């Protein structure tokens, strides 16, 4: 119950409020006097417009039938609703559609979705930097998120991934992120679809010994993406992070102990000389 309350509270910000307003603006203007008298020929929704609304509802139900995150659900609903608003405004007057499109762009620029600002232990990779780090020390286990800033799912996963990194990061267990929009070659190399219609964002890949060990989301035998809910509990469980953390911590302790013994031996040798 606490998680649901926290998610609902996260909707109470300028970005989501303006998103909802922009999603409803056509219907508000079309049914509110005296604005509708000035902007439109009549003040009621036409049969065709109701058909569009019904069609939108069907798309939203199909798109979100397995959705569990309220923030992502609202984001997807608003995205489709704004597309419908744009179509409806265009059918009334192309100038209205242009004005509406400008308002949507201004909202994206000046009222962006709130970003996670809490603690994190994440390295943000550049193109060549990514593979250099994988090869530099193969004793390091990497958990890397391939993301796009425009993807609502990636934005929503930023907080959980940051929390995971702050809890589990070690000298030999590190967390990274790479923006597939800026570095599409890396996305292609690791078979991550970075297109606007991709169902693979975010993709989380676990690297051990410099090689891919596992990833989510998975693909079925026909190459279709298997739907995956990216939250903190799922990622910790499915990547076996508790087990990996304990293994890395044990290896790190052994390495430090061995280094300490070697240092002691070297010091004793110097004293004897």
C-alpha atoms as an extended CHARMM CRD file, in Angstrom:
* protein
*
       273  EXT
         1         1  UNK       CA              0.0000000000        0.0000000000        0.0000000000  PROA      1               0.0000000000
         2         2  UNK       CA              2.9010000000        2.3240000000        0.8260000000  PROA      2               0.0000000000
         3         3  UNK       CA              4.3810000000        1.7420000000       -2.6450000000  PROA      3               0.0000000000
         4         4  UNK       CA              1.0930000000        2.6720000000       -4.3190000000  PROA      4               0.0000000000
         5         5  UNK       CA              0.8250000000        5.8490000000       -2.2320000000  PROA      5               0.0000000000
         6         6  UNK       CA              4.4030000000        6.7790000000       -3.1240000000  PROA      6               0.0000000000
         7         7  UNK       CA              3.7000000000        6.2730000000       -6.8460000000  PROA      7               0.0000000000
         8         8  UNK       CA              0.5240000000        8.3590000000       -6.6960000000  PROA      8               0.0000000000
         9         9  UNK       CA              2.3870000000       11.1610000000       -4.8890000000  PROA      9               0.0000000000
        10        10  UNK       CA              5.0010000000       11.1130000000       -7.6480000000  PROA      10              0.0000000000
        11        11  UNK       CA              2.2460000000       12.1760000000      -10.0690000000  PROA      11              0.0000000000
        12        12  UNK       CA              1.6940000000       15.4340000000       -8.1690000000  PROA      12              0.0000000000
        13        13  UNK       CA              4.1970000000       17.5620000000      -10.0430000000  PROA      13              0.0000000000
        14        14  UNK       CA              4.1380000000       20.1810000000      -12.7970000000  PROA      14              0.0000000000
        15        15  UNK       CA              5.0960000000       17.7600000000      -15.5700000000  PROA      15              0.0000000000
        16        16  UNK       CA              2.2640000000       15.2960000000      -15.0070000000  PROA      16              0.0000000000
        17        17  UNK       CA             -0.3000000000       18.0180000000      -14.2780000000  PROA      17              0.0000000000
        18        18  UNK       CA              0.5160000000       19.8580000000      -17.5350000000  PROA      18              0.0000000000
        19        19  UNK       CA              0.5440000000       16.4960000000      -19.3220000000  PROA      19              0.0000000000
        20        20  UNK       CA             -3.0010000000       15.7740000000      -18.1750000000  PROA      20              0.0000000000
        21        21  UNK       CA             -4.1700000000       19.2770000000      -19.1030000000  PROA      21              0.0000000000
        22        22  UNK       CA             -2.6850000000       18.9680000000      -22.6020000000  PROA      22              0.0000000000
        23        23  UNK       CA             -4.3390000000       15.5490000000      -22.9330000000  PROA      23              0.0000000000
        24        24  UNK       CA             -7.7800000000       17.0220000000      -22.1920000000  PROA      24              0.0000000000
        25        25  UNK       CA             -7.4560000000       20.4610000000      -23.7800000000  PROA      25              0.0000000000
        26        26  UNK       CA             -9.4140000000       19.6930000000      -26.9870000000  PROA      26              0.0000000000
        27        27  UNK       CA            -12.3580000000       18.2610000000      -25.0540000000  PROA      27              0.0000000000
        28        28  UNK       CA            -12.2920000000       21.1560000000      -22.5950000000  PROA      28              0.0000000000
        29        29  UNK       CA            -12.2810000000       23.7720000000      -25.3510000000  PROA      29              0.0000000000
        30        30  UNK       CA            -14.8650000000       21.9490000000      -27.4870000000  PROA      30              0.0000000000
        31        31  UNK       CA            -17.4130000000       21.7690000000      -24.6340000000  PROA      31              0.0000000000
        32        32  UNK       CA            -16.7630000000       25.0140000000      -22.7200000000  PROA      32              0.0000000000
        33        33  UNK       CA            -18.6800000000       28.1650000000      -23.5230000000  PROA      33              0.0000000000
        34        34  UNK       CA            -17.9150000000       30.8240000000      -24.7050000000  PROA      34              0.0000000000
        35        35  UNK       CA            -14.5730000000       29.4390000000      -25.9460000000  PROA      35              0.0000000000
        36        36  UNK       CA            -16.2060000000       26.7770000000      -28.1050000000  PROA      36              0.0000000000
        37        37  UNK       CA            -18.4600000000       29.3360000000      -29.7770000000  PROA      37              0.0000000000
        38        38  UNK       CA            -15.4080000000       31.3260000000      -30.8310000000  PROA      38              0.0000000000
        39        39  UNK       CA            -13.1370000000       28.4160000000      -31.8580000000  PROA      39              0.0000000000
        40        40  UNK       CA            -15.5230000000       25.8290000000      -33.3010000000  PROA      40              0.0000000000
        41        41  UNK       CA            -18.7630000000       25.6380000000      -35.2670000000  PROA      41              0.0000000000
        42        42  UNK       CA            -20.5850000000       23.8680000000      -32.4060000000  PROA      42              0.0000000000
        43        43  UNK       CA            -20.0330000000       23.1030000000      -28.7370000000  PROA      43              0.0000000000
        44        44  UNK       CA            -20.4280000000       19.3400000000      -28.6470000000  PROA      44              0.0000000000
        45        45  UNK       CA            -18.3540000000       16.3590000000      -29.6820000000  PROA      45              0.0000000000
        46        46  UNK       CA            -19.2940000000       14.9290000000      -33.0740000000  PROA      46              0.0000000000
        47        47  UNK       CA            -19.9690000000       11.2250000000      -33.6340000000  PROA      47              0.0000000000
        48        48  UNK       CA            -16.6440000000       10.8570000000      -35.4380000000  PROA      48              0.0000000000
        49        49  UNK       CA            -14.8160000000       12.4320000000      -32.5250000000  PROA      49              0.0000000000
        50        50  UNK       CA            -16.4590000000       10.0100000000      -30.0860000000  PROA      50              0.0000000000
        51        51  UNK       CA            -15.3220000000        7.1710000000      -32.3490000000  PROA      51              0.0000000000
        52        52  UNK       CA            -11.7620000000        8.4480000000      -32.1130000000  PROA      52              0.0000000000
        53        53  UNK       CA            -12.0430000000        8.5580000000      -28.3070000000  PROA      53              0.0000000000
        54        54  UNK       CA            -13.3550000000        4.9740000000      -28.2460000000  PROA      54              0.0000000000
        55        55  UNK       CA            -10.5070000000        3.8470000000      -30.5050000000  PROA      55              0.0000000000
        56        56  UNK       CA             -8.0220000000        5.5740000000      -28.1960000000  PROA      56              0.0000000000
        57        57  UNK       CA             -9.5110000000        3.7610000000      -25.2110000000  PROA      57              0.0000000000
        58        58  UNK       CA             -9.0410000000        0.4010000000      -26.9510000000  PROA      58              0.0000000000
        59        59  UNK       CA             -5.3990000000        1.1840000000      -27.7450000000  PROA      59              0.0000000000
        60        60  UNK       CA             -4.7110000000        2.2490000000      -24.1490000000  PROA      60              0.0000000000
        61        61  UNK       CA             -6.2910000000       -0.9230000000      -22.7500000000  PROA      61              0.0000000000
        62        62  UNK       CA             -4.2460000000       -3.1300000000      -25.0970000000  PROA      62              0.0000000000
        63        63  UNK       CA             -1.0210000000       -1.2090000000      -24.5340000000  PROA      63              0.0000000000
        64        64  UNK       CA             -1.3450000000       -1.1940000000      -20.7400000000  PROA      64              0.0000000000
        65        65  UNK       CA             -3.0450000000       -4.5060000000      -20.0200000000  PROA      65              0.0000000000
        66        66  UNK       CA              0.0000000000       -5.7500000000      -18.0740000000  PROA      66              0.0000000000
        67        67  UNK       CA              1.1740000000       -2.4100000000      -16.7730000000  PROA      67              0.0000000000
        68        68  UNK       CA              1.7390000000       -2.2170000000      -13.0150000000  PROA      68              0.0000000000
        69        69  UNK       CA              3.4870000000        1.1450000000      -12.6140000000  PROA      69              0.0000000000
        70        70  UNK       CA              0.9970000000        4.0110000000      -12.2840000000  PROA      70              0.0000000000
        71        71  UNK       CA              3.5200000000        6.6430000000      -13.3770000000  PROA      71              0.0000000000
        72        72  UNK       CA              4.3010000000        4.8050000000      -16.5990000000  PROA      72              0.0000000000
        73        73  UNK       CA              0.5860000000        4.0890000000      -17.1670000000  PROA      73              0.0000000000
        74        74  UNK       CA             -0.3230000000        7.7860000000      -16.9150000000  PROA      74              0.0000000000
        75        75  UNK       CA              2.5910000000        8.7240000000      -19.1680000000  PROA      75              0.0000000000
        76        76  UNK       CA              1.4900000000        6.3270000000      -21.9240000000  PROA      76              0.0000000000
        77        77  UNK       CA             -2.1720000000        7.4010000000      -21.6620000000  PROA      77              0.0000000000
        78        78  UNK       CA             -1.1790000000       11.0700000000      -21.9760000000  PROA      78              0.0000000000
        79        79  UNK       CA              1.0930000000       10.3430000000      -24.9350000000  PROA      79              0.0000000000
        80        80  UNK       CA             -1.7220000000        8.6920000000      -26.9260000000  PROA      80              0.0000000000
        81        81  UNK       CA             -4.2220000000       11.3320000000      -25.8100000000  PROA      81              0.0000000000
        82        82  UNK       CA             -1.9870000000       14.1380000000      -27.0670000000  PROA      82              0.0000000000
        83        83  UNK       CA             -1.6590000000       12.4270000000      -30.4450000000  PROA      83              0.0000000000
        84        84  UNK       CA             -5.4740000000       12.2370000000      -30.5910000000  PROA      84              0.0000000000
        85        85  UNK       CA             -5.7500000000       15.9210000000      -29.6240000000  PROA      85              0.0000000000
        86        86  UNK       CA             -3.3770000000       16.8260000000      -32.4350000000  PROA      86              0.0000000000
        87        87  UNK       CA             -5.4970000000       14.8990000000      -34.9670000000  PROA      87              0.0000000000
        88        88  UNK       CA             -8.7540000000       16.4230000000      -33.7190000000  PROA      88              0.0000000000
        89        89  UNK       CA             -7.3590000000       19.9620000000      -33.7710000000  PROA      89              0.0000000000
        90        90  UNK       CA             -6.0240000000       19.4130000000      -37.2980000000  PROA      90              0.0000000000
        91        91  UNK       CA             -9.4470000000       18.2900000000      -38.5280000000  PROA      91              0.0000000000
        92        92  UNK       CA            -10.9660000000       21.4740000000      -37.1160000000  PROA      92              0.0000000000
        93        93  UNK       CA             -8.2330000000       23.8310000000      -38.2710000000  PROA      93              0.0000000000
        94        94  UNK       CA             -4.5640000000       23.1230000000      -39.1930000000  PROA      94              0.0000000000
        95        95  UNK       CA             -3.5240000000       26.3090000000      -37.3870000000  PROA      95              0.0000000000
        96        96  UNK       CA             -4.9570000000       24.9120000000      -34.1400000000  PROA      96              0.0000000000
        97        97  UNK       CA             -2.8750000000       21.7610000000      -34.6420000000  PROA      97              0.0000000000
        98        98  UNK       CA              0.3060000000       23.8070000000      -35.1230000000  PROA      98              0.0000000000
        99        99  UNK       CA             -0.3660000000       25.8500000000      -31.9740000000  PROA      99              0.0000000000
       100       100  UNK       CA             -1.0860000000       22.6800000000      -30.0150000000  PROA      100             0.0000000000
       101       101  UNK       CA              2.1020000000       20.9950000000      -31.2810000000  PROA      101             0.0000000000
       102       102  UNK       CA              4.1220000000       24.0430000000      -30.1880000000  PROA      102             0.0000000000
       103       103  UNK       CA              2.5460000000       23.9000000000      -26.7230000000  PROA      103             0.0000000000
       104       104  UNK       CA              3.4890000000       20.2160000000      -26.4310000000  PROA      104             0.0000000000
       105       105  UNK       CA              7.0760000000       20.9860000000      -27.4410000000  PROA      105             0.0000000000
       106       106  UNK       CA              7.2650000000       23.8260000000      -24.9210000000  PROA      106             0.0000000000
       107       107  UNK       CA              6.0230000000       21.4680000000      -22.2120000000  PROA      107             0.0000000000
       108       108  UNK       CA              8.7530000000       18.9440000000      -23.0410000000  PROA      108             0.0000000000
       109       109  UNK       CA             11.4560000000       21.6430000000      -22.9710000000  PROA      109             0.0000000000
       110       110  UNK       CA             10.3600000000       23.7470000000      -19.9870000000  PROA      110             0.0000000000
       111       111  UNK       CA              8.3950000000       21.2430000000      -17.8650000000  PROA      111             0.0000000000
       112       112  UNK       CA             10.3060000000       17.9660000000      -18.3170000000  PROA      112             0.0000000000
       113       113  UNK       CA              9.5740000000       14.7990000000      -16.3930000000  PROA      113             0.0000000000
       114       114  UNK       CA             11.1700000000       14.9230000000      -12.9280000000  PROA      114             0.0000000000
       115       115  UNK       CA             14.5320000000       13.1840000000      -12.8340000000  PROA      115             0.0000000000
       116       116  UNK       CA             15.8430000000       11.0800000000       -9.9770000000  PROA      116             0.0000000000
       117       117  UNK       CA             18.1330000000       13.1570000000       -7.7310000000  PROA      117             0.0000000000
       118       118  UNK       CA             18.9310000000       10.7010000000       -4.9430000000  PROA      118             0.0000000000
       119       119  UNK       CA             22.1900000000        8.8200000000       -4.2170000000  PROA      119             0.0000000000
       120       120  UNK       CA             23.7180000000        6.6840000000       -6.9510000000  PROA      120             0.0000000000
       121       121  UNK       CA             26.9910000000        4.9710000000       -7.8280000000  PROA      121             0.0000000000
       122       122  UNK       CA             26.7530000000        4.8910000000      -11.6290000000  PROA      122             0.0000000000
       123       123  UNK       CA             29.2660000000        5.4960000000      -14.4110000000  PROA      123             0.0000000000
       124       124  UNK       CA             27.7940000000        7.1530000000      -17.5100000000  PROA      124             0.0000000000
       125       125  UNK       CA             29.6480000000        5.7110000000      -20.4750000000  PROA      125             0.0000000000
       126       126  UNK       CA             30.8120000000        7.2970000000      -23.6830000000  PROA      126             0.0000000000
       127       127  UNK       CA             31.1360000000        5.2920000000      -26.8930000000  PROA      127             0.0000000000
       128       128  UNK       CA             34.7370000000        3.9870000000      -26.6890000000  PROA      128             0.0000000000
       129       129  UNK       CA             34.8480000000        4.2990000000      -22.9110000000  PROA      129             0.0000000000
       130       130  UNK       CA             32.2890000000        1.5070000000      -22.5190000000  PROA      130             0.0000000000
       131       131  UNK       CA             34.2710000000       -1.2980000000      -24.1410000000  PROA      131             0.0000000000
       132       132  UNK       CA             37.5470000000       -0.0320000000      -22.6700000000  PROA      132             0.0000000000
       133       133  UNK       CA             36.1010000000       -0.4540000000      -19.1790000000  PROA      133             0.0000000000
       134       134  UNK       CA             34.8330000000       -3.9650000000      -19.9350000000  PROA      134             0.0000000000
       135       135  UNK       CA             38.2940000000       -5.0220000000      -21.1330000000  PROA      135             0.0000000000
       136       136  UNK       CA             40.4000000000       -3.0670000000      -18.6360000000  PROA      136             0.0000000000
       137       137  UNK       CA             39.7390000000       -5.3260000000      -15.6470000000  PROA      137             0.0000000000
       138       138  UNK       CA             37.7680000000       -8.4960000000      -16.3490000000  PROA      138             0.0000000000
       139       139  UNK       CA             37.5500000000       -9.2470000000      -12.6420000000  PROA      139             0.0000000000
       140       140  UNK       CA             34.9450000000       -6.4770000000      -12.4320000000  PROA      140             0.0000000000
       141       141  UNK       CA             31.2940000000       -7.4800000000      -12.8340000000  PROA      141             0.0000000000
       142       142  UNK       CA             29.2480000000       -4.8090000000      -14.6130000000  PROA      142             0.0000000000
       143       143  UNK       CA             25.5010000000       -4.1680000000      -14.5630000000  PROA      143             0.0000000000
       144       144  UNK       CA             24.7470000000       -1.7940000000      -17.4360000000  PROA      144             0.0000000000
       145       145  UNK       CA             21.4860000000       -0.1200000000      -18.4350000000  PROA      145             0.0000000000
       146       146  UNK       CA             21.0000000000        0.7890000000      -22.0860000000  PROA      146             0.0000000000
       147       147  UNK       CA             18.5470000000        3.6980000000      -22.0170000000  PROA      147             0.0000000000
       148       148  UNK       CA             17.0430000000        6.6180000000      -23.9310000000  PROA      148             0.0000000000
       149       149  UNK       CA             16.1450000000        9.9260000000      -22.2890000000  PROA      149             0.0000000000
       150       150  UNK       CA             12.9030000000       10.1510000000      -24.3040000000  PROA      150             0.0000000000
       151       151  UNK       CA             11.6190000000        6.7670000000      -23.1030000000  PROA      151             0.0000000000
       152       152  UNK       CA              9.1110000000        6.9530000000      -20.1900000000  PROA      152             0.0000000000
       153       153  UNK       CA             10.0850000000        3.4280000000      -19.1080000000  PROA      153             0.0000000000
       154       154  UNK       CA             13.7570000000        4.4690000000      -18.9120000000  PROA      154             0.0000000000
       155       155  UNK       CA             12.9250000000        7.6210000000      -16.9480000000  PROA      155             0.0000000000
       156       156  UNK       CA             10.8320000000        5.5930000000      -14.4910000000  PROA      156             0.0000000000
       157       157  UNK       CA             13.5960000000        3.0080000000      -14.0540000000  PROA      157             0.0000000000
       158       158  UNK       CA             16.2690000000        5.6400000000      -13.3290000000  PROA      158             0.0000000000
       159       159  UNK       CA             15.3650000000        5.8380000000       -9.6240000000  PROA      159             0.0000000000
       160       160  UNK       CA             15.2350000000        2.0640000000       -8.9330000000  PROA      160             0.0000000000
       161       161  UNK       CA             18.5150000000        1.5010000000      -10.8190000000  PROA      161             0.0000000000
       162       162  UNK       CA             20.1910000000        4.3090000000       -8.8770000000  PROA      162             0.0000000000
       163       163  UNK       CA             18.9830000000        2.7750000000       -5.5950000000  PROA      163             0.0000000000
       164       164  UNK       CA             20.3520000000       -0.6150000000       -6.6210000000  PROA      164             0.0000000000
       165       165  UNK       CA             23.7190000000        0.9070000000       -7.5150000000  PROA      165             0.0000000000
       166       166  UNK       CA             24.0180000000        2.7170000000       -4.1770000000  PROA      166             0.0000000000
       167       167  UNK       CA             23.2810000000       -0.5170000000       -2.2720000000  PROA      167             0.0000000000
       168       168  UNK       CA             25.3580000000       -3.0230000000       -4.2490000000  PROA      168             0.0000000000
       169       169  UNK       CA             28.3220000000       -1.1700000000       -5.7880000000  PROA      169             0.0000000000
       170       170  UNK       CA             31.7850000000       -2.5120000000       -4.8920000000  PROA      170             0.0000000000
       171       171  UNK       CA             35.2610000000       -2.1400000000       -6.3600000000  PROA      171             0.0000000000
       172       172  UNK       CA             34.5900000000       -5.2620000000       -8.4270000000  PROA      172             0.0000000000
       173       173  UNK       CA             30.8040000000       -4.8600000000       -8.8900000000  PROA      173             0.0000000000
       174       174  UNK       CA             30.0370000000       -1.6990000000      -10.8000000000  PROA      174             0.0000000000
       175       175  UNK       CA             26.9990000000       -0.1010000000      -12.4020000000  PROA      175             0.0000000000
       176       176  UNK       CA             26.8500000000        1.8610000000      -15.6390000000  PROA      176             0.0000000000
       177       177  UNK       CA             24.4810000000        3.4800000000      -18.1050000000  PROA      177             0.0000000000
       178       178  UNK       CA             24.8200000000        4.2310000000      -21.8000000000  PROA      178             0.0000000000
       179       179  UNK       CA             22.5180000000        6.4410000000      -23.8600000000  PROA      179             0.0000000000
       180       180  UNK       CA             21.5610000000        4.5130000000      -27.0150000000  PROA      180             0.0000000000
       181       181  UNK       CA             20.3680000000        7.7200000000      -28.6840000000  PROA      181             0.0000000000
       182       182  UNK       CA             23.8600000000        9.2210000000      -28.4930000000  PROA      182             0.0000000000
       183       183  UNK       CA             25.7150000000        5.9540000000      -29.1010000000  PROA      183             0.0000000000
       184       184  UNK       CA             23.6140000000        3.8350000000      -31.4990000000  PROA      184             0.0000000000
       185       185  UNK       CA             26.6560000000        1.7720000000      -32.6240000000  PROA      185             0.0000000000
       186       186  UNK       CA             27.0050000000        0.3240000000      -29.1330000000  PROA      186             0.0000000000
       187       187  UNK       CA             23.2710000000       -0.4380000000      -29.0700000000  PROA      187             0.0000000000
       188       188  UNK       CA             23.5540000000       -2.2510000000      -32.4160000000  PROA      188             0.0000000000
       189       189  UNK       CA             26.5910000000       -4.2140000000      -31.2950000000  PROA      189             0.0000000000
       190       190  UNK       CA             24.7440000000       -5.5190000000      -28.2410000000  PROA      190             0.0000000000
       191       191  UNK       CA             21.5100000000       -6.1180000000      -30.1670000000  PROA      191             0.0000000000
       192       192  UNK       CA             19.4720000000       -3.4220000000      -28.3960000000  PROA      192             0.0000000000
       193       193  UNK       CA             16.7560000000       -1.8710000000      -30.5650000000  PROA      193             0.0000000000
       194       194  UNK       CA             17.0450000000        1.8990000000      -30.1050000000  PROA      194             0.0000000000
       195       195  UNK       CA             14.1950000000        2.9570000000      -32.4140000000  PROA      195             0.0000000000
       196       196  UNK       CA             11.2790000000        5.1060000000      -31.3020000000  PROA      196             0.0000000000
       197       197  UNK       CA              9.0100000000        2.0230000000      -31.3460000000  PROA      197             0.0000000000
       198       198  UNK       CA             11.4290000000       -0.2060000000      -29.4490000000  PROA      198             0.0000000000
       199       199  UNK       CA             10.1260000000       -2.4800000000      -26.7050000000  PROA      199             0.0000000000
       200       200  UNK       CA             13.6930000000       -3.1480000000      -25.5170000000  PROA      200             0.0000000000
       201       201  UNK       CA             14.2470000000        0.0720000000      -23.5980000000  PROA      201             0.0000000000
       202       202  UNK       CA             15.5170000000       -0.0570000000      -21.0130000000  PROA      202             0.0000000000
       203       203  UNK       CA             17.7160000000       -3.1270000000      -21.4390000000  PROA      203             0.0000000000
       204       204  UNK       CA             19.8250000000       -4.2460000000      -18.4900000000  PROA      204             0.0000000000
       205       205  UNK       CA             22.8560000000       -6.4590000000      -19.2460000000  PROA      205             0.0000000000
       206       206  UNK       CA             25.0620000000       -8.2020000000      -16.6930000000  PROA      206             0.0000000000
       207       207  UNK       CA             28.6850000000       -8.5660000000      -17.8340000000  PROA      207             0.0000000000
       208       208  UNK       CA             31.1260000000      -11.0170000000      -16.1930000000  PROA      208             0.0000000000
       209       209  UNK       CA             34.7080000000      -11.5680000000      -17.3790000000  PROA      209             0.0000000000
       210       210  UNK       CA             34.0860000000       -8.9110000000      -20.0270000000  PROA      210             0.0000000000
       211       211  UNK       CA             31.2820000000      -10.9230000000      -21.6370000000  PROA      211             0.0000000000
       212       212  UNK       CA             27.5010000000      -10.7020000000      -21.5270000000  PROA      212             0.0000000000
       213       213  UNK       CA             26.1880000000      -13.0550000000      -18.8360000000  PROA      213             0.0000000000
       214       214  UNK       CA             22.4600000000      -12.3120000000      -18.9120000000  PROA      214             0.0000000000
       215       215  UNK       CA             20.0200000000       -9.5790000000      -19.8900000000  PROA      215             0.0000000000
       216       216  UNK       CA             16.4620000000       -8.3370000000      -19.4810000000  PROA      216             0.0000000000
       217       217  UNK       CA             14.0880000000       -8.0860000000      -21.2450000000  PROA      217             0.0000000000
       218       218  UNK       CA             14.3990000000      -11.5120000000      -22.8660000000  PROA      218             0.0000000000
       219       219  UNK       CA             13.2470000000      -12.5590000000      -26.3240000000  PROA      219             0.0000000000
       220       220  UNK       CA             11.1980000000      -15.6260000000      -27.1710000000  PROA      220             0.0000000000
       221       221  UNK       CA             12.0300000000      -18.2420000000      -29.8160000000  PROA      221             0.0000000000
       222       222  UNK       CA             10.5270000000      -15.9920000000      -32.5160000000  PROA      222             0.0000000000
       223       223  UNK       CA             12.6350000000      -12.9900000000      -31.5100000000  PROA      223             0.0000000000
       224       224  UNK       CA              9.7500000000      -11.1430000000      -29.8560000000  PROA      224             0.0000000000
       225       225  UNK       CA             10.4710000000       -9.1740000000      -26.7050000000  PROA      225             0.0000000000
       226       226  UNK       CA              9.0680000000      -10.7620000000      -23.5620000000  PROA      226             0.0000000000
       227       227  UNK       CA              7.4220000000       -8.0850000000      -21.4320000000  PROA      227             0.0000000000
       228       228  UNK       CA              9.3810000000       -7.3160000000      -18.2710000000  PROA      228             0.0000000000
       229       229  UNK       CA              8.5320000000       -5.0430000000      -15.3270000000  PROA      229             0.0000000000
       230       230  UNK       CA             11.6230000000       -3.0210000000      -14.4660000000  PROA      230             0.0000000000
       231       231  UNK       CA             11.5270000000       -2.3780000000      -10.7490000000  PROA      231             0.0000000000
       232       232  UNK       CA             14.0500000000       -2.7650000000       -7.9640000000  PROA      232             0.0000000000
       233       233  UNK       CA             12.8120000000       -6.1070000000       -6.6210000000  PROA      233             0.0000000000
       234       234  UNK       CA             12.5930000000       -7.7810000000      -10.0400000000  PROA      234             0.0000000000
       235       235  UNK       CA             16.0600000000       -6.7220000000      -11.1450000000  PROA      235             0.0000000000
       236       236  UNK       CA             17.6910000000       -7.7660000000       -7.8610000000  PROA      236             0.0000000000
       237       237  UNK       CA             15.9700000000      -11.1520000000       -7.9940000000  PROA      237             0.0000000000
       238       238  UNK       CA             16.3840000000      -11.9520000000      -11.6880000000  PROA      238             0.0000000000
       239       239  UNK       CA             20.0300000000      -10.8510000000      -11.9190000000  PROA      239             0.0000000000
       240       240  UNK       CA             20.7670000000      -12.7090000000       -8.6440000000  PROA      240             0.0000000000
       241       241  UNK       CA             22.3980000000       -9.5360000000       -7.3350000000  PROA      241             0.0000000000
       242       242  UNK       CA             22.4480000000      -10.6700000000       -3.7040000000  PROA      242             0.0000000000
       243       243  UNK       CA             24.4240000000      -13.7730000000       -4.6570000000  PROA      243             0.0000000000
       244       244  UNK       CA             26.7250000000      -11.8420000000       -7.0180000000  PROA      244             0.0000000000
       245       245  UNK       CA             27.2870000000       -9.1570000000       -4.3770000000  PROA      245             0.0000000000
       246       246  UNK       CA             28.3480000000      -11.7720000000       -1.8030000000  PROA      246             0.0000000000
       247       247  UNK       CA             30.6640000000      -13.4570000000       -4.3280000000  PROA      247             0.0000000000
       248       248  UNK       CA             32.2710000000      -10.1560000000       -5.3270000000  PROA      248             0.0000000000
       249       249  UNK       CA             32.6550000000       -9.1000000000       -1.7070000000  PROA      249             0.0000000000
       250       250  UNK       CA             34.3290000000      -12.4180000000       -0.8280000000  PROA      250             0.0000000000
       251       251  UNK       CA             36.7240000000      -12.1410000000       -3.7950000000  PROA      251             0.0000000000
       252       252  UNK       CA             37.4890000000       -8.5490000000       -2.8370000000  PROA      252             0.0000000000
       253       253  UNK       CA             38.2760000000       -9.5480000000        0.7600000000  PROA      253             0.0000000000
       254       254  UNK       CA             40.6080000000      -12.3310000000       -0.4370000000  PROA      254             0.0000000000
       255       255  UNK       CA             42.3660000000       -9.9440000000       -2.8100000000  PROA      255             0.0000000000
       256       256  UNK       CA             42.8610000000       -7.3190000000       -0.0970000000  PROA      256             0.0000000000
       257       257  UNK       CA             44.1350000000       -9.9810000000        2.3170000000  PROA      257             0.0000000000
       258       258  UNK       CA             46.5600000000      -11.3060000000       -0.2940000000  PROA      258             0.0000000000
       259       259  UNK       CA             47.7880000000       -7.7870000000       -1.0930000000  PROA      259             0.0000000000
       260       260  UNK       CA             48.2820000000       -7.0980000000        2.5960000000  PROA      260             0.0000000000
       261       261  UNK       CA             50.2990000000      -10.3060000000        3.0340000000  PROA      261             0.0000000000
       262       262  UNK       CA             52.4600000000       -9.4520000000        0.0050000000  PROA      262             0.0000000000
       263       263  UNK       CA             53.0450000000       -5.9500000000        1.3580000000  PROA      263             0.0000000000
       264       264  UNK       CA             54.0520000000       -7.3770000000        4.7430000000  PROA      264             0.0000000000
       265       265  UNK       CA             56.4550000000       -9.8300000000        3.0890000000  PROA      265             0.0000000000
       266       266  UNK       CA             58.0420000000       -7.0690000000        1.0040000000  PROA      266             0.0000000000
       267       267  UNK       CA             58.4690000000       -4.9120000000        4.1030000000  PROA      267             0.0000000000
       268       268  UNK       CA             60.0980000000       -7.7760000000        6.0120000000  PROA      268             0.0000000000
       269       269  UNK       CA             62.4590000000       -8.4680000000        3.0950000000  PROA      269             0.0000000000
       270       270  UNK       CA             63.5350000000       -4.8340000000        3.0410000000  PROA      270             0.0000000000
       271       271  UNK       CA             64.2010000000       -4.8740000000        6.7880000000  PROA      271             0.0000000000
       272       272  UNK       CA             66.3540000000       -8.0000000000        6.4730000000  PROA      272             0.0000000000
       273       273  UNK       CA             68.4260000000       -6.3560000000        3.7580000000  PROA      273             0.0000000000
